[in-house]
Every structure is written in structure tokens, then in C-alpha cells.
Amino acid sequence: MAVGLLALAAIAAPTSTTARSPLFSSTPDPPLDARVVSSGAYHSDGLAEPYRDTVLSVCGIMAACTESGYTWKINFEPKPDEIWPEYLAEVHAEEVAGRSLSGATATISHEFKLPGHYRVEVSYGRSSQVTFVRCASRREVRDLAKADWDKYVEAMWTIALLPSELGQERFACPNFYNLNVFTTMHGVNSMNRTCDQVHFNLFQEPSHQAWMTLLERSLQCVHPTVSMPYYNIAWDMKNLYDPEVGIKSLLDSEIVGPAYYGGGKANYDDRDPYDPYYVEDGRFARFPLRANRTGLCEESRPLFDDAYVEHCKSIMEGEGVYTFRGPANSSGIWMVEPRSDDSYEYVSRRSFYGYANEAGVGDIALPHLIPTYEVLAMATSMPLLTEAASYIMNDPVHGYAHYTLSGLWGGGLEATMCRADALGPAPIPLMEVIKDPSRYAVFAWYNHIIGRENGCFTCDRDGCTRTSDADEKGCADLNFETPQWSEFAEVDPITGYANFWHLHLNQFNNGMWMKEIFYGMSGRALGNDKIFMPNTGTFGRHPWANQDPLFLAHHAFTFVAWDLAMKNIRDKGISQPPLYDLEEFIRQRGVDECPGHNPDDATVYRNLVRYRSGQTPGSRQTWRDIMTMWAPDRKDYEWIVKDPYLTDLELLANSPDCNEACEDSASIISTFPPFPDLDLTPTQMCQATIQNLVGSGMTGRQACDTRLNAISNQTFFLADFLTVENSCEMSCRFCTFVWVCANSGPRPGQLAAVNDRDEGLSQALEERIEKYLASGQHKSRGGLV
């Protein structure tokens, strides 16, 4: 892995008085400077991690000191308003009481047991030093010491195989839960009665981090030093991807090899068309899938309330749930997809496979869909967390993995033809259609989730077909409020802005029509009921994909992206924790998020973070509560990011192979008349579109915010989330506010009419952004214009 370090330790400034030390007998003493030399196997991170042998020294990292006569005092200093849970009461009391060593050497070892701030005081004569040490760390998978990776793997297998009650007894740990409890938690909360409580909202990544934090605690019952590792795929794209070899070059990644998660080279070559492609290499080889769905809701009861348990049973064990393949007592968490019932014994995956042997589809489409450093730099340099959250939650950072890491294959589609007016007068092979990256994503996503949950299709191992009542349900029709809608999918009648739940339902209802009719990825235009559904691995496009351990490492990386985005915003003084601009955005938009996703809504989580004075332990916590406890001064964890291309954006910007990620694509606008008949650049098409809208009386900002489906009666079928700015980032001045490559030079042709990019933000926030741009600091981040 790459080297470098994002400094994360919280170390206070030294305080000292002058004295003489045996180390410096002929000169006045320098101030004693107590530092973390190492914690376990890690020598350069500066963090003291819980339950590791941590070496502290006043001699510096390189010096070896053995003189005695030093006095060390180590005490835990909790925040006075935080309420620690009962199961930690004894440990908490011991750590607060602390440890005192007299006559000790200048270098000692100590085991910290709680995450948070410790006061470390060391003295020799009258000289003393006070240091505050913060405990916690989450690392990239390949940065873990082998012993720590082994412990993580052992802990994952343990929670996969032991029932919750047995694990709690064996490890004397109330946080132990079977892995399928977390699969259930993710899936059931995604099918909440109001709206999805995990996805498609401003807090999507924190929602995932929430249940994965509970899973991390379960793993720590087995090994207390285990933490949540992440997979940095951008490193693979820069160091392993070779266009001459194609997408197959990414199979050289250790992540999908025998040392880690497997499912790469071993599963890439085609086998029997009905082969489930179980992962049979790597540390999670033949990782078991549960064979029934009974009992999991009751097993989850201590984590949630009675309402959750009853709703859980209605999904996991109830009748008429279209998501699963069969009855709860005889089939597990198995999706309706083109497979047979006997192909769900173990986790399956074909990482980086995308119909690779059928006209090279994956080689053409997938490299454009996997995040690079440039994509991540754009995401983490956005001045508003609202924008960063929206970008990260979608395919560029989050969604791509559900088809790229899982793989797409089979479904009886290799020789299938598409017939649609959008593709021309004659049928063309599906494999040619999905070579286009945007169409590949349409093929991968739509029909999944909403189509499956509403029973729009059924499948056997040879493929999928529309159900007899699909038309009655409104599956893939031009009513974009069917087959699923919600009273909480709202649009403000004055501003015209919609909440994220509205945008999701509109997009996925619309997407089914786009896939089946507009792009012809069904048999309807050819006179049959076939729906073109690929086969896929366990890590598929549905809320039960977290049965695959690789799911966890990928999603943890989206949390790293969020963390880096928040750090950028804090460092530039644009907005501050815990909520940054999220609350103000909701207020200015004029419409709330779906219940459960506004700052002061009760979430589905209890006991996720420590309660504070005035709060009731065991009550459901709000996002304000959670984000407060995840703010830099209170959070229990640090993301250890050693890759400089993630943290040093100037280094990335000046890299000779920097590849611009922010540009005018005109990806949809280019299909609007008269552009197909004109020889114009994407920027020229964008400028013409914006100028036309400005000429109708709009401001530049309003033109860029205009939904593409409102431009003419020929674009009505497009989803509401598609705006002019989606296709015209550069012309809409979006690139002005985010990181770009240094070699990009001046951005040509940006419209003077789009000077009001921040219209609608609070004045204070707007002034902070303008002050940041005027300061010139953005230029040091790598070519911001």
C-alpha cells in the first residue's frame, strides 16, 4: 500500500518546569515530551488503541532509554456530560482511577481499555509533561498487521456460526449478536413502514455506519482489538488497472485473492451456466448462508423496540413478501433472481466480472464506473456536506460496488436482443447496449429493489419474467408513482425541491420503464414477458447484500469519504459539526426528509452512542445525538488513512496522470434535438441549453437546477433527480467549488449568468464559501479555479 499518514492523534501542548534529567546531565533539561511510540504492531500512527500493549516514552521514538526515577500517572478523563453504559461501569471506574508508577523508566508499556481521552502525566524531579492520548483506529484492510487480520477473520467466522445467546454467554458480552441479526437489521430497516431508514436519504452513510458500529461491537466481544476495516479501491485503480489488459487486471488485487476475501481470479473464468460461483478461496471461503429466516427477529429484540420486532416478523416470516424465494422455515435470505434454490449454500461472487467473455462488456463499461482518486477528491472537496452526501450515496462512490465487486453474469442473456426506438429501428444485441457505462448501470440497478419488493417479476434458473399482475401494479409504466409510492415522498410547492425519498421512488419507478421500454431491456417489444435480469453474487443490489463480508469493507470506505469531506469543510471554516450545513439545507429546501432522517427525528437506533445529561438511556437516538457523539472531540474512532492520494489533494492534482473528474458531459442533453444533428462539444451543448433557459427569464442558478424532464414535452419521461447541472458540471460552475487537476488550466466558457451558484443558501454560509474562494486557499488543494 501507499505510504504517508493523516495525523489523527489528539495530543495536547506540553507543559513543563525546568529540572535535570539523567539523560541530559551537562545541559539544562529540555521539556519532557511523552509520546505514543507504538500500540500493538503499529509504530507510526500516534494512537493508543484499546486492549493493545502501548509503549509510551519521553525519549522520542528512536531513542532507547532505561534510566529510572520517573513517575507516570495515567487516568481516563471522560466528558462530564456523557453517560457510560452499565456493562462498562467496572472498567470505567478502574480507568478513571488510573495507574501510577513511581521509580519507573522513561519508557513504559500500558494497556488502555476505553476509547476516548486519557491524561498521561510524567515527571522527573520537578519536570512534568501532560499528554492527552486518544484511543481508537480503523484501517485499510491491507494496512492491518497479519495478527490483527487473523483476529478479524476469526471474529467474523465466530459471529457467523454462533447464535446470539450462546455468544453472549461464552464471551460474557451483551453486545454479541449473530451476523444474520445485522443482515436482518439492514434489510428490515430498509423496508420500514414510513420509508427506507438506511438508504436514499441525507444520512445514508451514517445510517450504514450506525448498524456497522453495532456489528463492530459484536466482533469486539470475540477480540477486543478488532475494528472496522475498509477497502480503498482507488489504490487498485491507480496501481493495478491496465487498459491494455482490461478490467481483468484488477484481479491482481490482494483483496479478491486468497489472502483476503477471494472470489477474484478463482471465479472469473466461465463455468457451467448454472454454477453459483461460490467463493471457495480466501479467508472467507465457503462462508455459510443461513437456510431459514425464523427466529432472527426475536434474536434482535434487545437492540430495538417491540414495533421493530413485529414489523421484522411481517417481513422475515410473513406471507406475501415478494423479496424472498420461499417460506421462512425452509429458505434463507435468498433473493428472487435467476438462480435455483440449491445455489444458496455459501456466499457467491465474481468480482470485476461483467459479461467479460461476451464481447468484452466489462472491459469497456466497468472502468468508467469504479471510483478513482479523482472521483474521491471531487467528493471530499465539496464545500457543502449536503452535496458530498448526495454524491457519495450514489454510484460514483457507494453504489458501483453492488454490481462491480459482486459481478454480473448469466441470466440467459448472452445472445439476447433489445428492441427500442431509442436504440434505432432494428433489434441490437443486449451486450452491445450495455457497453455504454450509463446503460450498464441502468441494466444493473433497475427492476431490483422496487421491482422485486413489489412482485413485478418472478425468476427461475433460466431467467426472469413479468408477473401476470405486473400491469395492474404499474410495473414499468409511465406513471412514475407506481408500483411504489409513499405519503412521505414530498415536494415543496413553492421551491419545487423534493426530499431524497421522493427522488428515489421517482427514479426507481421511472428506471423500470427506462430499462424495459426506453432501452428495450425486456421482451415486451418483441412480444414476450421476459425481463433482462442478470445473475449476481451475494453482494447484489438489494438490502440483504451484507451477507458477504466484502460488503462491510466496501461500505466502510464510504464512511472514510464522508469523514474526509467533513474534515475539508471544517478546515476551511465553511460549516462546523455536528450537522454542518445539513439542517440549514433542509430548512432552505422547504421540505423535510422522510421521518427518521431529519436532525431531531428519532432514528431506529438505541444505545448506538453514549447518552448525555438530560437524555434517557435506552431511548431512540436522533441524528443530532449521533452526529454530536461522532464529532471530532467526542468520537470513539479514527480512520487511519495512509494513502497520500486521499489526503494530499495537491499531490494528486499535480500528478502527471491526473485525470479530470469534473467536466461537462452533456450525457443526456446531447440526445435532445437539435444536438444529435450538430457537431458541438459537450460544453457548447451545455452552454446553449443554459443560455436558452436564461433567455426565458431564469437566473443561471435556476437554469442549472432545472429538471431535464421539464425542458420540453419530449423529455417528460426522465426522472426528477436529473438536472441540467448533472450533465453540465463545468458550465454550471460546479467545478469552481471542488478539486480539479492542476493541469486542467482555465475552465473554458463558464457562463457569467451562473454567478449565483449559492442562491438559496443562508447568507452566513454563502459568505463563508465566498471568503474561502477569495482567500486563495482552494488553489493549494490542487487547481481549484
N, C-alpha and C positions, 0 to 999 in steps of 0.2 A: 504493500500500500504506500501511498504518498506520505511524505513526512511534513512536519510543521505542527503547530499547536495553536488552538484557540484558547487563550488564557481564561480559565473558568474559576480558579480558586479565589475565595474571598479572604484576603489576608490584610489585616489592619496595619496601619503605620506603626513602626516600632517606637516604644518609649523606653528610655534608659537613664541611668545615672552612671557616673564615671567610677570605675574601680579597676583593680588589677587582676589579671587572669593568668593562670599558669601557661596559657598559650602564647601570651604576649608579655614576657617578663621584663623586657627592656624598654617598652614603649607604652604610652597610655592606652588603655583598653578601647577598642572600637565598640560600638553598641553591639550587644548580643542580638543575634538575628536568627530566631528559631524558625526552622523551615521543615516542611514535609519532604524528606529525602525519597522515600518510596512508600507505597502502600500495596502490599502483596507483591505481584510481579511487575508493577508499574512504577517507573522511576522518574518520569518526566512530566507527569500531569499536575503535580502540586496539590493533589486532593488526598485527603484521608478518608478512606472508604470503610463503611461499617463492616465489622467482623473480619477485617484483614489485619495482619501484622504490619503496623505502620511504624516506620522509622522516622523519628524526629531528631533534629540536630541543630546546635548553634554553630557548627563548624563549617557549614556550607556543604554542598552536595559532593564535592570532590575530596574534601579533607577527611582524614580518619583521626578522630580524637578519642583518647582513652582516659584523660585526666579526670579525677573525681572531684567532689566538692560542690557540685551543682545541686540546686534544689528545683524540682519540677512540680508544678501544680496544674492539674488538668480537670476542668469542670465543664459540664454541659450547661449552656445558657439558653433555655427555651424562651420564646417570645412570651411575655407575661399574659397575653390575652388568649393564648392557644390552649385548648383542652385536649390532653392526650388520652387515647383510648385506654380502657381498663386493662386490656391484655398486656399493655406495655407499662403498667404502673410500677411494677417492681424494678424493671430495667431503668425506667425514667428516674426513679428515686436514687438508684445507685449511681447513675451518670451525673446527676445534679450534685450529689455528694462528692463525686470525683475521686481523684487519686493524687496522693502527694508522695514524692520521692526525695529523700534527703541524702546527701553524700553520693549522689549519682554521677554518672559520667556525662559528658557533653552530648552524647548521642544515646538515645533510649528507644525502645520499642513499646508500642501501646496499641491496644485494640479498642477502637471506638465502636459503640454499639447502636447509636441512633443517628439518623440523618439530621443535619442542622448545624448550628454554630457551637463551637467549643472554644473556651478560653484556655489558652496554654500559656502559662507564666513560668519563666525560667530565670533563676538568679544565681549569681556567684558573688559573694560578699554583698556589696550594695548595688550591683549591676543587675538589671532585670529587663525582660522583654515580654510583651504580651502579644500573642498572635491569635487570631480567630481562624479556626480551621473548619472548612465546610465539608461534610461527608456526602458523597454520592457520585455515581458515574454511570453513564450509558454509552457504550462504544460501538463502533462499526464491527461487524462480525469478525472480519479478518484482523482487527486490532486486538481481539481478545487473546490473552495468554492461553496456551493449549489446555492447561488445567482448568481454566475458567470456562472455556468452550465445552470441555468434557462435563463439567458440573451442570451447565445449562442443558446440555443434551440429556443427561441423566434425570434432571428435574422435569423436563418436558415428557419423557417417557413415563416418569412416575405419576404425574397428574393425568396422563392419558390412560393409564391402566388401573389406578386405584379409585374406588368410589370416594366421594367426598367425606363421608362419615368415617370410613376406615383411615383415610389420610389424616384427618383431624386428630384421631386417636393416636395413630402411630407417631406423628411428629409433634403432638401436643400443641397444635397450632390451629386456631379458629379460622385462619384465612385460607386453609387448604380447600380447594374445590376441584373436582374432576374437570378436565379440559372441555368436555362436552357441555358443561354448565356455561362456559364462556361462548361456545358456539351458539347455544340456545339464547343466551343473553343478547348477543349481536343480532341474531335473526328475529327474535320476538320483539325486541325494542324497535327494530326496523319496520315491523308491522303493527305499530301502536295504533290504537283506535283513532287518535287525532291525526297523526302524521308520523312519518319516519322519524324516530328520535335519535338516529345515529347518522343519517346521510341527508344530503340535499338541504343544508342549512348553513348559516354563517359559522356555526360551531361544529362543523363536521369533523375536522381533525381533532379538536379537543374531545369530542364525543367518543372517538375511537381511542384516544389516549386514556380516557376515563376507564373503560372496561379493560383495556390492556394493562393499566396500572393495577387493577384488582387481580388480573392474571399474574402479573409480576409478583405480587404479594404471595400468591399461591405457590409459585416456584420457589420463593424465598423460605417457605416452610421446609422445603427439602434441603436447600443450600442457601444460607442467609446472604451469601455474597453474590448471588445471581442477580443480574439486572437485565433490562430490556435492550437487546442488541438491534442494530439497524443495518440495512444493506444499501450501500451507496452505489447505485447502478451507473451514475455518471462517470465514476472512475473506470468502470468496464468500457463504457462507450469511448472514452478518450484513449485508453491504453490497450484495448483488445480489439475493438471493432475495426475490421479491414474491409473496405468497399470491394476490393478485388476478390476476397474470399466470400463476402456476403454475410448475412446475418448469422450464419453458422460459426463465424469467428468468435462470437460471444460465448460459445460453448466452452471456450478455454477459461472462462471464469471459474475460479475455485468454488464460488457459491453454489453452482449447479453441478459440482463434481463430487467425488467420493469423500472428500474431507469435510464437506458441509451438508448441503441439502439434497444433492443428487438430482436426478431427473433431467439431465442435460444430454451429454453425448450418448449415454446408455439408452435413451428413449427417442433419439432424433430420427433414426432410420425407420422407414415404414415396415410394419409387420402385418399380420393378419388384420383385415379391416375391422374386426370386432374385438381386437386386443384392447383391454382397458388402459394399457400403458401405466401399470403400477410403477411407482418409484421403488426400485429394488437396489439402488446403490445409495451411498451417502449415509450420514449418521441417523437418518430417519427412514431408512429402508423398511418397506413393508409396515409403514405406520398405520395402525388399525383405524377403520371407520366403524362407528357404532352400528349394531344391527337392529336397533329398535329406538323408539322415541319416548318410551314410557318412563315415568319417574323423574325426569330431568327437571320438571317444573317444581315439584316438591323439594328436590335437592337444592333448588335455587332460593327457597323461601327466606332463609336468613339474610339474603342480600337485598331483597326487595320487599314490597308490601303485598297484602293479600290480593289486591286488584291485579298486580302483575302476575301472580301465580295463576289466578283464574283465567286471565287472558292468555297466558302461556299455554295452559291446558287446551284452550279452544283451538290453538294453532297446532301444537305439537301432537295432541291426541284426539283432536276433534274430527268430525266428519265434514266432508265438503271443502277441504283445504286443497287447492289445486297444485300447490307448490311441490308436494312430495309425491313419490311414486306409488306408495301403497299404505296399508294400515299401520298404525303406530306400533303395534305389538310384533310385527313381522318385517318391517322395513325401517331403515335408519333415516338419517338426514340426507336423503338421496333425492336429487332434483329430477324433474321431468325434462329429459333431454334424450338425444338419440343414442341410447345405451340399452343394454339388457339388465335385468335385476341382479344378475350374478356378477356384475362388474363393479361392485362397491365394497369390496373386502378391505382394500387398502387405499391410501392416498395415491392419486394418479396425477401425472403432469408430463408435458413435453415442452420444457422451457425453450423459448425462442423459435418454436416451430409454428409456422403459419402457412399451411399448404405449400411447404417449401418445394416439394417434388412435383407440384402441379404448376408448371410454367413459371416457377420462381417467384410466387406471390410474396412470400415473406421477405425475400431479398430486396424487393422493390418498396413494399409498403412499410415494413416494421422499422427500419432505421429512422424514418421521419416521425415515429410515434413514441420513441423511447427518449426520456429526458437526458439532455446533455448538460454540461456545466453552464452553458449559455442560457438554457431554459431556466435552470435553477437560479442563476444570477438575476434574471429578469423577475422571477417570482419573489426573491428575497430582497430586492431593492425597491419595491413599490412603496410609495410614500404613505399609502393607506392600508391598514391591515384588512379592511373590507375587500380591497382589490386583490391583495395577496391571498386571502382566504378563498375568494371566488376562483382564482387561477389555480391554486394548489388542489382544490377539491375536485377539479375536473381532470380530463385525460392527460394533460401535459405532465402532471406530477403524480397524481393518485390513480386515476382510472386505467391508464395504459396497462398496468401490471396484470389486471384481471384477464387479459387475453394474451399478453406478450409472455409473461412468466408462466402462465398456465398452459398456453398453447391452444391452437385451433386446428382441427383436423376432421376428416371423415364426414359423417352425416349423409353419406351417399351423394355428395355434391360435386365430385371431381369433374364430371362431364356434364354438369347441369347448365342449361341455357337461361339467360334473362331476357325478358321482353318488356320494354317500357319506352314510351315516347321520348323520355329524357335521354335515352341511350341511342336513339336512332330508329330507323324504320324496320331493321331486321334483328332477330334474336342474336345475342352475342354471349360467349361463354362467361359464366359467373366468375371464373378465375381471372378473366381479363378485367372485369368490372372492379374487383376488389384489389387490384394492383394500386389503384388510387388510394392514398392513405386515409382520406376522409371517408371514402366509401367502405374501406376496410373497417373503420370504426363503427359505421352505421351497421354493417353486416354483423359485427361482433356484439354490439350492445342491444339493438332494438329487437323487440319481442321478449327479451329477457326482462326480468323483474315484473313490470306491469302486465305484459302478455302472459307470463307464466302464472303470476299470482291470481289472475282473473280468468284462468281456464280458457285462453284463446286458442290453445293448440294441445295436442297430445302427441306422444312420441313412442316409437319402439326402436329397436336397434338399427333399423334401416333408414330412419328419418322421422320427420315431424309433419303433421297435417293439421289444418284448421279444424276446430271442433264444429259440430253441426249447429251450435247456437252462437258461433262467433259473430255473425252478422247482427243478431239480436243484442248482443253485449256491446256492439260498437267497436269491435276489434279492427284496427287498421282502416277506419273510415275517416271522412273529412270533418267529423265532429271531434275537435281536439279536447273535449271534456269527457270522452269515453275511450276506453272502458272503465276508467277510474277517475273520480274527482273527489273533492273534499270542500266542505264549507270553510276550511281554514286556508285554502289556496286563494289569496286575496290580491286585489289590485287597487291602489288608491285612485279614486275617481278624479282627483284634481291633478296629481303629479303624473299619473299614468304608470308609476313604478309598481312592480309586483314583488311579492316576497319570494324567497327561494323555493318554497314548496309549490307555489303556483308555477314557477318556471320549470321545475322538474316535471310535474304532471303534464303540463303543456308540451314540453319537449319529448317525453317518452310516449305520450299518446300520439303526438304528431310523428314521432320517429317510426312507429309501427307502420303508418301509412307511407312514409318516405321510403322505408325499406321494401315493403311488399309491392307497392303500386308505382311510386315515382321512379325507383331504381329497378323494379321488376324482380326483386329477390324473393319471388314466390311463384307458384304455378298458376296464379289467378288469370293472368293474361294469356296463358297457354291452355286454359280450360281444365285445370285440376286444382286440388286443395293443398298441394304441397307447400310448406314453408321452409325456406332455406335456413336451417339451423345447424351450426357446426357442432361437432363433438368438442369437448373441452375437459381440462383437468379439474381436480377438486377445487382449485383456486380459480373458480369461474366468476361469472358476472351475476352474482346473487348474494344475499346477505348471510349465507351459510358457508361462505368460502373459507372462513377461518379454521376449517378442519385441517388445512395444510399448514405446517409450521412455517413455510416460507412467507405466507401471508403476513405473519407477525413482523418479520424483519423488514419487509417492504413498507408496511404501514408506519413502522417506527421512523422510517426515513422521511415520511411526510411531516412527522412531528418536528424533526430536525429543521425542515424547511420553514415551518411556522416559527420555530424558535429563532432562526436566523433573520427572518422577516421582522419579528418583533424587536430584535436587537438593533437592526438598522434604523427602525422608526424611533426607538428610544435614543440611540446615539445621536441622531440628527435633531432631536428635540421637537419632533413633529407632534407626537402624542405620547402618552405615558400609560403604564399598566394601572389597573389590571385589565381594562377593557379597550384601551387605545381609542380608536375612532368608531368602534362597532356600535356603541349606544347612540352616538350622535348620528351615525348613518341611518339607523332605523328611524330615529325621530325625523330627520330631514326627508327620508323617503315617504313618510306619511302612512305607512302600513307596517304592522308588526310581523315578525316571523311567526310561524306556526307555534301554538302553545308548547312550551318546553324548550324553546330556542331563543327567548328574549332574556336579557340580562338578569331580570328578577323573577323569572318563571322558575318554579320548582322543576328540576330535572328528574330523571328516573333514578338518579343515584343517591344513595345514603352512605355515610361513613367513607366517602371517597377521599376527602381531605379532612384535616383536623378542624373541628368546630372551634369557634371563638366565643369570647364572653358575650352573653346575651343570646346565644343560639342554643337550640335543644339537641343534644347528641342523639343520633338515630333518626333525625328528621331529614326529609329530602332536601338536598342542597341546590342552590341556584347557581347559574353560571357566574354571577358576581362572586359568590362564595368560593367557587372552584378556581376561577381565574385569579382571585386575590391570593389564594394559597399557592398558586403556581407562578406568582410574580417573583422576580429575581431575589428579593430579600427574604422570601419565605419558602421557596420550593425545595423539595427533598432531593432533587436530582440535578445533574448537569449532563448535557450532551457533550461528550468528548469528541471534538471534530479535528482530526489531524490532517485533513486534506486541505492544502492551502488554496486550491481552486474553488473551494466552497466558501472560504473565509477571507481571502485576499482578492477582491474583485479587480483591483488594479493589475495584479499579476495575470489574471485571466484575460482582462481587456487587452493587455499588451502581448499576449501570446501570439506568435506568428500564425497559428492555425485557428485563431478566434473566428467563430462563425456566427454571424449576426442572427439573433433570435427575434428581434423586434423589427417589423417591417410591414409594408403594405403587401398583403397577399391578394386582395381582391378575389378571394377564393369563391365567393358566391356572387358578388357583384359582377364578376366577369361573364356570368351567364345571362345577365339582363340585357335586353335589346337597348341600344344597337351595338353593344360592345363586342359580341361574337363576330360581327362583320367588320370590325375596325382593328387596325394594327396599333394598339395602345399598350403602354406599360401598365402594370398594376397601379402605380402611383397616379398616372394620368386618369385611369378609370375612377380611382377613389376621389381625386380632386374634382372631376366632372360631376360625380354624384353629390358631393358635399356642396359644390357651388350651386347646383340646381336646387337643392333643398334650402340653402341660404337665400337664393333668389326668390323663394316662395314666402319669405318673411321670417325664417328661423334664424336663431343665432348659430354660430359654428358649433357650440356645445350641443345645442338641441339637435342639430343635423347629425352629429356623431352618435347621439343617444337614440336616434330614430330606429325603430324596429324595421328590419328589412321587409317584413310582411305588410308594412303599412306604406311602402313606397309606391306600389301600384296594384291594380287588381289582378296582375299576373303573378304576384308574389305572396298571395294570401296564405298559401299552404306552408310557409316557413314558420318555425317555432318562434315564440316570443323572445327567447333569450338571444337570438341572433340580431345584432345591431350593426350599424354602419362601422362602428369602431372595431368590431370583431374582425372585419375584413380590411380595415384601413388604420392600423395602429399608428403608423408613422404620420400620415396626413392628419390624423386626429390628435396629434401631439402626445400620444401615449408614450412614445419613445423618449420624449423630453424628460419624463419623470422617472424613468427606470434606467438601469445599467445597459450600456451598449458597448460593442467592441471599439477600442481606440482607433482601429484602422478604418472605421466606418466613415470618418470625415464628417463634414457638414451634411445635415439631413436635407436633401433637396426638396424644394417645392412644398414645404409646410404652409398651410393656409393661414394668413393673417386673421381670417374670420374665426379661427378656432383658438382664440386667446383666452377664452373664458372657460378653460377646462374644468375649473373647480367651482363653477357656479352651482349653488345649492349646498355647498359645504358651509359649516359655520364660519363666521368671519375670522375667529381666532385660529382655526385650523388652516384656513386659506392663507392667512398672514404668515404662519409658521412655515408653510411649504414655500411661499414666495421668498421668505427670508433665507431659507435653506438654499434655494436655487441661486439667489443673489450672492450668497457667501462664496460661491465657487467650490464649496466642499465636494459637491457632486462630481466635479471633474476628476478629483483624486480617486474616485471609485471606478474610473475606467471609461472615460469618454462620454459621460452624460453631456448632452448639448443644452 
